[in-house]
């Protein structure tokens, strides 16, 4: 029998989106050997499609403290202050480092960074690259750097199917095709789980695979009830269902209108408010969508959005765009500290796969890309300090990853959508998909409405649950409340 191919590294990074690329670069820049495992070819990850920018206190009238305050307000009493402080203090220097690496952010005619305004922000603090093409620009640049970086081995078209553990410590990962990576530590940067819902802005691969891998290895998961629904995803247009129209367009003056043509919501309120207002209006009118008016917006500011709409037969300079909420970003994930360390030694999580408490119950717009870089770098540095296990034995067998069925995706949209109720959440407890069952269990436990979690049967916010997170330990099937300072 031939042994599966094996790669030895100091750090294994699983996932090649923004968080994984930056973690790999950070480790490699310190001289480490890095194995970067990507399920897709580089520059085709979910981060590639990110239209939002990077939030950071870069203006003269801004500060990290103001950024932190906005983050905490948006997070509805559930943001972990220490995580928000780290993000907001380190985001500006991260933007400068990305510029040093060759990322060109949009600038005004004087050469200063062009800062955008998005929902929930009290200042203009969002930098973009190519308008709404930020993800594409950044991921392409970092992917090119990773390929050229000495010490980095890129394993493309390979999905991690199991984590390799020895005596409770993670020492590597095994891919579906049998390839094995052995390392001091593994950093999971596998993205989120929004594609578990039938209506989503995410690519099909955003199925919470990293969360499942971590749970199988014994890691704790937290806050799975909090799925953010983006307010403005195209609907009813063949070939563009779920296409996200960035919040930055509303920051430049686009407005939302009901069937009578009237505005009905403050467009730059935090996302949970705007999404619920749209959902309520759709329910009231029995309509499949509301209308986004971006006719007064300069199309040159958002070329990829305008181009995609025109390809679908819509002219945003002349007509309204039908939009409705869609599952977009999970605030919950693998429990991680401020260095990305999970509850399993040697296993780290960054980006959307992690839950540090940064986003609370509702993510502040464009904090997620900043999070990828700030915490990706911190995790890479911490991972290199992990001890090397001399005798790891044999790796586990690779088991094929089982995707959710359409029935599971429809069930999550129906029973764990924008508004939930006990009867629907209890149905999820019998779903065949393990993550769907856990999502239902977390949402059942939180008997209140807070941020992205809205309970029809518990419409009020319970002050006693402030800063209390739902956590499922690695050895349990039942979530419990934990206070996070």
C-alpha positions in Angstrom: 0.0 0.0 0.0 1.4 3.4 -1.0 1.4 6.0 1.8 -0.6 9.2 1.0 1.5 12.2 -0.1 2.7 14.2 3.0 3.8 17.8 3.4 5.7 18.9 6.5 5.3 22.5 7.6 5.5 24.7 10.6 2.0 26.0 10.0 -0.9 24.6 8.0 -3.4 27.1 6.8 -6.7 25.7 5.6 -8.5 28.2 3.4 -7.1 30.7 0.9 -9.4 33.7 1.3 -8.3 37.0 2.8 -7.7 35.6 6.3 -5.8 32.5 5.1 -3.7 34.3 2.6 -2.6 37.0 5.1 -2.0 34.4 7.8 0.2 32.4 5.4 2.1 35.5 4.4 2.6 36.6 8.0 4.1 33.2 8.9 6.2 33.0 5.7 7.6 36.5 6.2 9.0 35.3 9.6 10.8 32.5 7.8 8.4 29.7 8.6 7.4 26.8 6.3 3.7 27.1 5.4 1.3 24.8 3.7 -1.7 26.6 2.3 -4.6 24.3 1.5 -7.3 25.7 -0.9 -10.4 24.0 -2.0 -10.4 26.2 -5.1 -7.7 27.6 -7.3 -6.2 30.7 -5.6 -8.1 33.9 -6.1 -11.4 32.1 -6.5 -12.4 32.0 -2.9 -15.4 33.6 -1.2 -13.3 36.6 -0.3 -12.9 37.2 -4.1 -16.5 38.3 -4.2 -16.4 40.6 -1.2 -17.8 44.0 -2.3 -17.3 45.7 1.1 -14.0 47.3 2.1 -11.8 47.4 5.2 -13.0 49.5 8.1 -10.3 51.4 10.0 -10.0 54.8 11.8 -7.9 56.5 9.2 -9.5 60.0 9.0 -8.4 63.0 11.0 -11.9 63.2 12.7 -11.9 59.5 13.6 -10.3 57.4 16.2 -10.0 53.7 17.2 -12.3 54.5 20.2 -15.0 55.8 17.9 -14.7 52.8 15.7 -15.0 50.5 18.8 -18.0 52.4 20.0 -19.8 51.9 16.6 -18.8 48.2 16.6 -20.3 47.8 20.1 -23.5 49.7 19.2 -24.1 47.5 16.1 -23.4 44.4 18.1 -26.4 44.9 20.4 -24.7 44.3 23.7 -22.9 41.1 22.8 -19.6 42.4 21.4 -16.5 41.3 23.4 -14.8 44.6 24.2 -11.3 43.2 24.1 -11.8 41.8 20.6 -13.2 45.1 19.4 -10.3 47.0 20.9 -7.8 44.8 19.2 -9.5 45.1 15.8 -10.0 48.9 16.0 -6.5 49.7 17.2 -4.7 47.5 14.7 -6.9 48.0 11.6 -5.1 51.2 10.5 -1.6 49.7 10.5 -3.0 46.7 8.7 -4.2 48.9 5.9 -0.7 50.5 5.7 0.9 47.0 5.5 -1.4 46.0 2.7 -0.4 49.1 0.8 3.2 48.1 1.5 2.5 44.7 0.0 1.2 46.3 -3.2 -2.6 46.6 -2.6 -3.7 49.9 -4.2 -6.7 51.4 -2.4 -8.9 54.0 -4.0 -7.7 57.6 -3.5 -9.1 61.0 -4.1 -7.6 63.5 -6.6 -5.1 64.6 -4.0 -3.8 61.1 -3.4 -5.5 60.6 0.0 -7.4 57.4 0.7 -11.0 57.7 -0.4 -13.0 56.7 2.7 -16.5 55.4 2.3 -19.5 55.5 4.7 -21.5 52.4 5.5 -24.4 51.5 7.8 -23.7 51.8 11.5 -20.5 53.9 11.0 -20.4 57.4 12.5 -17.5 58.4 10.3 -16.2 57.7 6.8 -13.7 54.9 7.5 -14.1 52.2 4.9 -11.3 51.9 2.3 -12.0 50.1 -1.0 -10.0 48.9 -4.0 -11.7 49.3 -7.3 -14.9 50.5 -5.7 -17.0 47.4 -5.0 -14.2 45.1 -6.3 -12.2 45.2 -3.1 -12.2 41.4 -2.5 -11.1 40.7 -6.0 -8.3 43.2 -6.0 -6.9 42.2 -2.5 -7.2 38.5 -3.0 -5.5 38.6 -6.4 -2.6 40.7 -5.0 -2.1 38.5 -2.0 -2.4 35.3 -4.0 0.4 36.4 -6.3 2.6 37.2 -3.3 1.9 33.8 -1.7 2.8 31.9 -4.8 6.2 33.7 -5.0 6.9 33.5 -1.3 9.8 31.1 -0.3 8.7 28.5 2.1 5.0 28.4 1.1 3.6 25.2 -0.5 0.2 25.8 -2.1 -2.1 22.8 -2.2 -4.9 23.8 -4.6 -8.2 22.0 -5.3 -7.9 20.1 -2.1 -10.5 20.2 0.7 -9.6 19.3 4.2 -11.7 16.4 5.3 -10.3 15.8 8.8 -8.0 17.3 11.4 -5.2 15.2 12.7 -5.1 15.1 16.5 -2.8 13.4 19.0 -3.7 13.3 22.7 -6.1 16.2 22.1 -3.6 18.4 20.2 -4.0 19.2 16.5 -1.0 18.3 14.5 -2.2 18.5 10.9 -4.9 18.0 8.4 -6.0 15.3 5.9 -7.5 16.2 2.5 -10.3 14.4 0.7 -7.8 13.2 -1.9 -5.6 11.6 0.8 -2.9 14.3 0.9 -1.7 14.9 4.4 -0.2 18.1 6.0 1.8 17.8 9.2 2.5 20.9 11.2 3.0 22.5 14.6 -0.5 24.1 14.3 -3.4 24.3 11.9 -5.2 27.6 11.2 -8.7 27.2 9.9 -9.7 30.1 7.6 -12.5 28.3 5.8 -15.1 31.0 5.7 -18.7 30.9 6.9 -21.9 28.9 6.6 -24.4 31.2 4.9 -24.8 28.8 1.9 -26.6 26.4 4.4 -29.6 28.7 3.8 -31.4 28.4 0.5 -31.3 32.1 -0.2 -27.8 33.5 0.2 -25.3 36.0 -1.1 -22.5 33.4 -0.6 -20.9 31.0 -3.1 -22.0 27.3 -2.9 -18.9 26.2 -0.8 -19.7 28.4 2.2 -21.2 25.5 4.2 -19.4 25.8 7.5 -16.9 23.1 6.7 -14.3 24.5 9.0 -16.9 24.5 11.9 -17.6 20.9 11.2 -13.9 19.9 11.1 -13.3 21.8 14.4 -16.2 20.2 16.1 -15.2 16.7 15.1 -11.8 17.5 16.6 -13.4 18.5 19.9 -13.5 22.3 19.6 -16.3 24.5 21.0 -18.6 26.5 18.8 -20.5 29.7 19.8 -23.3 32.0 18.7 -24.6 29.9 15.8 -28.0 31.6 16.1 -26.6 34.8 14.7 -26.7 34.8 10.9 -26.7 38.3 9.4 -29.0 38.7 6.5 -27.8 41.3 4.0 -30.6 43.7 3.2 -30.0 44.2 -0.5 -29.5 41.1 -2.5 -31.0 41.0 -6.0 -34.1 38.8 -6.3 -36.3 37.7 -9.2 -33.7 38.2 -11.8 -32.5 35.0 -13.6 -28.8 34.4 -13.2 -28.4 37.1 -10.5 -30.5 35.6 -7.7 -28.7 36.6 -4.4 -26.3 38.9 -6.1 -25.2 41.3 -3.3 -25.5 45.1 -3.8 -22.9 46.6 -1.5 -24.0 48.8 1.4 -21.5 51.4 0.2 -24.0 52.2 -2.6 -26.5 53.3 0.1 -23.6 55.2 1.7 -23.4 57.2 -1.4 -27.1 58.0 -1.4 -29.1 55.1 -2.8 -32.5 54.7 -1.3 -35.0 51.9 -0.5 -38.7 52.2 -1.6 -41.9 50.3 -1.1 -44.5 49.4 -3.7 -45.9 52.9 -3.5 -42.5 54.4 -4.2 -42.1 55.7 -0.6 -39.0 55.4 1.5 -39.6 53.4 4.6 -36.3 52.9 6.5 -33.2 54.8 7.4 -30.9 53.2 4.8 -27.7 53.6 6.9 -29.0 52.0 10.1 -27.2 48.8 11.2 -27.9 45.9 8.9 -30.2 44.0 11.2 -32.6 46.9 11.4 -32.6 47.5 7.6 -33.0 43.8 6.8 -36.0 43.4 9.2 -37.6 46.6 7.9 -37.4 45.3 4.4 -38.8 41.9 5.5 -41.7 43.5 7.4 -42.5 45.7 4.4 -42.5 42.7 2.1 -44.7 40.8 4.5 -47.1 43.7 4.8 -47.4 44.1 1.0 -47.3 40.5 0.1 -44.4 41.4 -2.2 -41.3 39.4 -3.1 -39.0 42.4 -2.9 -38.6 46.2 -2.4 -36.9 48.6 -4.7 -33.4 50.0 -4.5 -33.0 53.3 -6.3 -29.4 54.0 -7.3 -30.2 56.1 -10.3 -28.4 59.1 -8.9 -25.2 57.1 -8.1 -22.2 57.5 -10.4 -21.8 54.1 -12.1 -18.1 54.6 -12.3 -17.9 54.2 -8.5 -19.2 50.6 -8.5 -18.3 49.2 -11.9 -18.7 45.5 -11.1 -22.1 46.0 -9.6 -23.3 48.1 -12.5 -21.8 45.7 -15.0 -23.4 42.6 -13.4 -26.8 44.3 -13.3 -26.6 45.3 -16.9 -25.6 41.8 -17.9 -28.8 40.6 -16.3 -30.8 43.1 -18.3 -31.2 45.8 -15.6 -30.0 49.4 -16.1 -29.4 50.9 -12.6 -29.1 54.4 -14.2 -32.7 54.2 -15.4 -34.7 51.7 -13.3 -35.2 50.5 -9.7 -33.5 47.2 -8.7 -35.6 44.5 -6.9 -33.9 43.5 -3.7 -34.6 41.4 -0.6 -32.6 40.1 2.4 -30.4 37.0 2.0 -28.2 35.0 4.4 -24.8 36.7 4.3 -22.5 36.4 7.3 -22.4 34.2 10.4 -21.3 36.0 13.6 -20.9 32.7 15.3 -18.2 30.0 14.7 -15.3 28.3 16.3 -14.6 29.7 19.8 -11.3 31.6 19.5 -9.3 33.9 21.7 -7.6 37.1 20.7 -4.9 35.1 19.0 -7.3 32.8 17.2 -6.6 29.9 19.5 -9.5 27.4 19.7 -10.3 25.2 22.7 -8.2 22.5 21.1 -4.4 23.0 21.5 -2.7 23.6 18.2 -5.9 24.5 16.4 -6.6 28.1 15.4 -9.5 29.8 13.6 -9.7 33.2 11.9 -12.1 35.1 9.7 -15.7 34.1 9.4 -15.0 30.6 10.7 -14.0 32.0 14.1 -16.0 33.5 16.9 -14.0 35.9 19.1 -17.1 37.9 20.1 -16.0 40.8 17.9 -19.2 41.0 15.9 -21.6 40.4 18.8 -25.2 39.9 17.6 -24.8 42.0 14.4 -21.6 42.7 12.4 -20.7 46.3 11.7 -20.3 46.7 8.0 -16.8 46.1 6.6 -15.3 45.0 9.9 -15.0 41.4 8.6 -12.2 42.1 6.0 -10.3 44.0 8.7 -10.8 41.1 11.0 -9.4 38.7 8.5 -6.1 40.6 8.4 -5.8 41.7 12.0 -6.6 38.3 13.5 -5.0 36.3 10.7 -1.6 37.9 11.5 -2.1 37.3 15.2 -3.0 33.7 14.7 0.1 33.1 12.5 2.4 34.5 15.1 0.9 32.5 17.9 0.8 29.3 15.9 4.5 29.4 15.3 5.1 29.2 19.1 3.3 25.8 19.3 5.5 22.8 20.2 6.2 20.2 17.6 4.8 16.7 18.5 7.7 14.3 17.7 5.6 11.2 17.4 2.2 11.8 15.8 1.5 8.3 14.7 -0.6 7.7 11.6 -3.0 10.3 10.3 -6.8 9.6 10.3 -8.6 8.4 7.2 -10.1 11.0 5.0 -13.9 10.9 4.9 -15.8 12.6 2.1 -17.5 15.8 3.1 -21.3 15.4 2.9 -23.0 18.6 1.6 -26.4 19.7 3.0 -29.5 18.6 1.0 -31.8 21.1 -0.6 -34.3 20.2 2.1 -31.9 21.3 4.8 -31.2 24.6 3.1 -35.0 25.2 2.7 -35.5 24.3 6.3 -32.9 26.8 7.6 -34.4 29.6 5.4 -37.9 28.7 6.7 -37.2 28.0 10.3 -34.0 30.0 11.0 -34.6 33.0 8.7 -35.1 36.6 9.6 -37.9 35.8 12.1 -37.9 32.6 14.2 -40.4 30.8 16.4 -40.1 27.8 18.7 -42.1 25.4 16.5 -39.8 26.0 13.5 -36.6 25.8 15.6 -37.7 22.6 17.1 -38.2 21.1 13.7 -34.5 21.9 12.9 -33.4 19.6 15.9 -34.5 16.6 13.7 -32.6 17.8 10.6 -30.1 15.3 9.1 -27.3 17.9 8.9 -25.3 18.3 12.2 -24.8 22.0 11.8 -28.4 22.7 11.1 -29.3 20.9 14.3 -26.8 22.9 16.3 -28.1 26.2 14.7 -31.6 25.2 15.8 -30.4 24.4 19.3 -28.5 27.7 19.8 -31.5 29.7 18.5 -33.9 27.8 20.8 -31.7 28.6 23.8 -31.7 32.3 23.2 -35.2 33.2 24.2 -35.0 36.9 23.2 -34.6 39.0 20.1 -31.2 40.6 19.7 -29.4 41.8 16.6 -29.6 39.2 13.8 -31.6 36.8 16.0 -35.3 37.7 16.0 -37.8 35.6 17.9 -41.5 36.2 17.2 -42.4 34.5 20.5 -39.7 36.5 22.4 -39.7 39.9 20.7 -38.0 41.8 23.6 -34.3 41.9 24.4 -33.4 40.3 27.7 -31.0 42.6 29.6 -29.8 39.7 31.7 -28.3 38.1 28.5 -26.0 41.0 27.6 -22.5 39.6 26.9 -23.8 36.1 27.4 -22.9 33.9 24.4 -24.4 30.5 23.5 -21.6 27.9 23.5 -21.6 24.2 22.6 -18.5 22.6 24.2 -16.7 20.0 22.1 -17.9 17.1 24.2 -21.6 18.1 24.2 -24.6 18.4 21.9 -26.3 21.1 24.0 -25.4 24.7 24.0 -25.1 26.7 27.3 -24.8 30.4 28.1 -21.3 31.7 28.9 -20.5 35.2 30.0 -17.6 36.6 28.0 -15.8 39.6 29.7 
